[in-house]
Amino acid sequence: MKKSQKTGLDFEVDKLTNSIENIVTGDSFATDISIISISDLKTVIKKNGWQFDWRLEL
C-alpha cells in the first residue's frame, strides 16, 4: 500500500460558516455540498489543481 504524504494547504479555517467567506472583504460565496462517486475521483486530482486527497476521504 502506498504511503500517503500530507500536503499543507494554503488557507486557514478561522470560523465555521454556512458558506465560503472571504475574511478580508466579507464576501460570502454560495457553497454546495454533494456526494462524490468513484468515477468523480478521476477528475479531482492534483494534476487538475486539487490539493485535497478525496480518495483518502472516500
CORTA-V132498 format. One record per backbone hydrogen bond with DSSP energy under -0.5 kcal/mol. NH is the residue of the N-H (numbers start at 1). CO is the residue of the C=O. If there is no record, write none. Layout:
NH,CO  NH,CO
This chain:
14,12  20,29  22,27  23,21  26,22  29,20  41,37  42,39  43,40  44,40  45,43  48,45  49,46  50,45  54,52  57,53  58,54
